[in-house]
Amino acid sequence: MTAREFLDYAGWGGELEKGLAILGQYVGRGSDYYVSFPDTEVLTEDGEPLSELPDEPAGFQEYADAYSE
């Protein structure tokens, strides 16, 4: 699943660039990575698709909410 698709899957309702930046920080790629490459697959540090983890998208949503406060 691409970064753009993951944000849709997670129910991101904010600005696309901000969501991509938060997602990049969440997975440890830095805030500019997915902003520059929004159609790149979202993988964990272990190379697993983020969307296939049992605690997603809830983990991202919690992180994004905390980041936005």
C-alpha positions as CSV (number, residue, x, y, z in Angstrom):
1,M,0.0,0.0,0.0
2,T,1.4,3.4,-1.0
3,A,1.7,6.3,1.5
4,R,-1.2,8.1,-0.2
5,E,-3.3,4.9,0.0
6,F,-2.3,4.4,3.7
7,L,-3.5,7.8,4.6
8,D,-6.9,7.1,3.0
9,Y,-7.0,3.7,4.8
10,A,-6.2,5.5,8.1
11,G,-9.0,8.0,7.6
12,W,-6.6,11.0,7.4
13,G,-8.8,14.1,6.8
14,G,-6.1,16.8,6.9
15,E,-3.8,18.2,4.3
16,L,-2.1,15.5,2.2
17,E,1.5,16.9,2.7
18,K,1.1,17.1,6.4
19,G,-0.2,13.6,6.6
20,L,2.7,12.3,4.5
21,A,5.2,14.1,6.7
22,I,3.7,12.7,9.9
23,L,3.6,9.2,8.3
24,G,7.3,9.5,7.4
25,Q,8.2,10.4,10.9
26,Y,6.0,7.6,12.2
27,V,7.9,4.9,10.3
28,G,11.3,6.5,10.8
29,R,12.0,7.7,7.3
30,G,11.9,11.4,8.1
31,S,9.3,14.0,7.4
32,D,10.3,14.7,3.8
33,Y,10.4,11.1,2.4
34,Y,6.8,10.4,1.7
35,V,6.1,14.1,0.8
36,S,8.6,13.5,-2.0
37,F,7.5,10.0,-2.8
38,P,3.8,9.7,-2.0
39,D,3.4,6.6,-4.2
40,T,6.1,4.6,-2.4
41,E,5.1,1.5,-0.4
42,V,4.9,2.1,3.3
43,L,7.1,-0.4,5.1
44,T,8.2,-0.9,8.6
45,E,11.9,-0.9,9.5
46,D,11.8,-4.7,9.1
47,G,10.4,-4.4,5.6
48,E,6.9,-5.4,6.4
49,P,3.9,-3.6,4.9
50,L,2.6,-1.2,7.6
51,S,-1.0,-1.8,6.7
52,E,-0.7,-5.5,7.5
53,L,0.3,-5.0,11.1
54,P,-2.5,-5.8,13.6
55,D,-2.3,-2.4,15.4
56,E,-2.7,-0.3,12.2
57,P,-4.1,2.1,11.3
58,A,-4.8,2.8,15.0
59,G,-1.2,3.2,15.9
60,F,-0.7,5.8,13.1
61,Q,-4.0,7.6,14.1
62,E,-2.8,7.9,17.7
63,Y,0.6,9.2,16.7
64,A,-0.9,11.7,14.3
65,D,-3.4,12.9,16.9
66,A,-0.5,13.4,19.4
67,Y,1.6,15.1,16.8
68,S,-1.2,17.5,15.8
69,E,-1.8,18.7,19.4
